[in-house]
Amino acid sequence: MTGIGISNKNMEALKVQLICHEGLTFMPKENDAGEVTIGVGRNLSQTGISEAEAEQMLEHDLAELLQNIEKELPVFQLLSEVRKLVLMNIAFSIKIDGLKALKKLLAALCIEDFTLAAQEILHSNRIPGDADRKAELSMMMKAG
């Protein structure tokens, strides 16, 4: 990460100084100029994030989601990998509590009625996205 002509030691000192001056935030916030920033002065509206950063964040979010869903939904362990992916896709959008609120879907999974589970996905108003997304997830749930 060092630039040409700047030692690692001085680059580290600069990072510490910038953290002191800019602050370190883990949630987006408005700075004094009214710009939305995160981290150490990262102006989201001007710079945004890179594709690599977005993918890294997604990997982290999915790992955390998997850990939580395994803990919160015992039926998850009994499902095929494809069906697990369907639940993760849904929970990614509506979070674990939103997924847990889909009582008919979860009940269908508990009795291994995957056709009914697929229908619940297709007709649920709580699952966001267009009809194509729901149709895809529904087919995946049914086929397993």
ABEGO torsion letter per residue (X at the ends): XBBBGBBAAAAAAAAAAAAAAAEBBABBBBBAAGBBBBEBGBBAAAAEBBAAAAAAAAAAAAAAAAAAAAAABAAAAABBAAAAAAAAAAAAAAEAAAAAABAAAAAAAAAGBAAAAAAAAAABAABBEBAAAAAAAAAAAAAX
